[in-house]
Amino acid sequence: MSSVSPIQIPRRLPLLLTNEGVLLPGSTMRTSVDSARNLQLVRSRLLKGTSLQSTILGVIPNTPDPASDAQDLPPLHRIGTAALAVQVVGSNWPKPHYTLLITGLCRFQIVQVLKEKPYPVAEVEQLDRLEEFPNTCKTREELGELSEQFYKYAVQILDAVSLEERFKMTIPLLVRQIEGLKLLQKTRKHKQDDDKRVIAIRPVRRIAHIPGALEDDDEDEDNDDIVMLERKIRTSSMPEQAHKVCVKEIKRLKKMPQSMPEYALTRNYLELMVELPWNKSTTDRLDIRAARILLDNDHYAMEKLKKRVLEYLAVRQLKNNLKGPILCFVGPPGVGKTSVGRSVAKTLGREFHRIALGGVCDQSDIRGHRRTYVGSMPGRIINGLKTVGVNNPVFLLDEVDKLGKSLQGDPAAALLEVLDPEQNHNFTDHYLNVAFDLSQVLFIATANTTATIPPALLDRMEIIQVPGYTQEEKIEIAHRHLIPKQLEQHGLTAQQIQIPQVTTLDIITRYTREAGVRSLDRKFGAICRAVAVKVAEGQHKEAKLDRSDVAEGEGSRERILEDAKPESVSDAPDLALPPEMPILIDFHALKDILGPPMYEMEVSERLSQPGVAIGLAWTPLGGEIMFVEASRMDGEGQLTLTGQLGDVMKESAHLAISWLRSNAKTYGLTNASGSFDLLDNTDIHLHFPAGAVTKDGPSAGVTIVTCLASLFSGRLVRSDVAMTGEITLRGLVLPVGGIKEKVLAAHRAGLKRVILPQRNEKDLEEIPGNVRQDLSFVTASCLDEVLNAAFDGGFTVNTRPGLLNSKL
């Protein structure tokens, strides 16, 4: 038996009040210092002291009390522990505080408190010596190895001054604590062995389930789901790589506690993997004749588009493993691009899924999110395949020209892999992280314009133009599709309402001006609603007649009509009375329902003075006619351009005035003072009406030249002529785009002659035959030919001696 020299503590000790536990001699603990008294003690004694005695403190257990920082010192426990401050750690956030590591030395008893501020100091009496006894060392060591829990009844033990009394109190407690910890350790070991055994024989336990067994119902249900999920993975037809990933993930899932957040993520991932149609597909209907009939019934016109679909069907019939083409329908709104995609799926007998891309600015919408992120999910492509349940659907990528770009990436770049037939057989979604074959998917994209589609993405798609409809085509579409649809939606029948074709033509020409048929469809909806009101009123009057038991006949009919008349006949519309069926919609009824016409033919009125010409413009909404007006006044030779013009159109205006100035003598053009210098003391103002609409492009060059030639010659441009074409400084006319849309716009406006660049003559083959019959086309290679066709009698070249006779 060896002994240790007794430790002598100072008679005066600063007191550290702690409410974090009881410090016993020989033990160590960390305590937080944040009260005013304790902070002052640490700063004055521990941080500034240099001797060993300055690091010895008196630690007094203190019951947690909100008033511990009050001015008065709280009641002190009479027994404390002298402690040595081993470490001091300080911080200023969120408020100043220290953390002390202290070791208990021995007990002491407070004799009297010498001072209370700034921190308490007391006179103390040492109560015991710190000596080691062999019969307690082993017990204390075993307890330290098994647990770091605090001693029970710590205060009572602290108050036990007599060594014998402390032995009697602590040793039984320690022995009992050791036995309890040993039993707990043994139990945990047995539970781990049982868990391993359960994992190994889980399928057997499910079959030989004994009612009344002590198992948690939720855990059983979850285990059943895992077993079912594992069976689906085993029986699925997914590729080998995907199968290996699923097997690995299901093993991780079995070992994972249900409370872990990753458990739900892994389970959702596995459920998606087994639900994807890895090898499930539909069989194409390859009857070309039936497909042609179906396409013709669903859509009128669109011959080029239907021809391409039939070509795909024919090749698919000859070659079974044909990869799906990447088609892009480009055309103005309302021409049926989206509905054609649905009809293609119906024709092929495939599932159809639409993905709206307008405004998408995150590439994760296409490729999916990585599973490391919270709330991760697959992209729209994989999610769409899960929705349709087959691997060869028709995917409609709607509004591909309206994709955005942001800090989250470029979705148009993410589509490059999706829409590349050489790459999409191995498409990897970030969420799946395994390859999926998209080569059998028929992708159809729609766009209003190709100008905003990145070149790399545009190169991967086969562009099919879907132009606007002619008036005749709109009439056929209206009576084949739009009117029957509106009648069905409004509960009307053909016996209650009739809309003649002449009325449909009035709606097309006077109430709508569009390339598609959406506005036309809305007008028919307004007509049906108005007629529904009249039909309902008529049924109400007939019901009233039945309740009144009025005899049927002409006289009663007249009385009912008299009762139904409004008080002011002049203010009532023509259809105010309950009408005879069917209700015929003529021009007068059209005016009552839709109001006065929105578009009147004003071409002849606008061209009633020199300096006005009609051009043709292309917009994403279809072709439009465009007026160009010019005026001159005294000035300093300035050219003013208004109407929200782009840089290209401004350059066309400068080209036009430069060419006319250089050829003024040739054509005998002079300013107001008779000078051939057209800008000598003269200002010119060019205006393009509809100033709120931005305009740009080179195709207005010939129109500007014609307008200025009319202004300086004083001659009127023909009121039935429209033109388009780019010009050069030497007077050549260059080809432009959008010919079909522009010609249809001229036809809608009632014009009779269209002047086009000679190199655009090939584009006239796309113009419907009935439109070509109504219009006369003049192809021009130089501005001489344009001016001769734009004016009645031609635009004669001045051949006076000394003047240059331009032959372009």
Secondary structure by P-SEA (a helix, b strand, c coil): cccccbbbbbcbbbbbbbccccccccccbbbbbccaaaaaaaaccccccccccccbbbbbbbccccccccccccccccbbbbbbbcbbbbbcccccbbbbbbbbcbbbbbccccccccbbbbbcccccccccccccaaaaaaaaacccccccaaaaaaacccaaaaaaccaaaaaaaaaaaaaaaaaaaaaaaaaaaaaaaaaaaaaaccccccccaaaaaaaaaaaaaaaaaaaccccaaaaaaaaaaaaaaaaccccccaaaaaaaaaaaaaaccccbbbbbbccaaaaaaaaaaacccaaaaaaaaaaaaaaaaacccccccbbbbbccccccaaaaaaaaaaaacbbbbbbbcccccccccccccccccccccccaaaaaaaaacccccbbbbccccccccccccccccccccccccccccccccccccbbbbccccbbbbbbcccccccaaaaaaccccccccccaaaaaaaaaacaaaaaaaaaccccccccccaaaaaaaacccccccccaaaaaaaaaaaaaaaaaaaaaaaaaaaaaaacccccaaaaaaaaaaaccccccccccccccccccccccaaaaaaacccccccccccccccccccbbbbbbccccbbbbbbbbbbccccbbbbbcccccaaaaaaaaaaaaaaaaaccccccccccccccccccbbbbbbbcccccccccccaaaaaaaaaaaaaacccccccccccccccccbbbbbbcaaaaaaaaaaaacccbbbbccccccccccccaaaaaabbbbbbccaaaaaaaacccccccccccccccccc
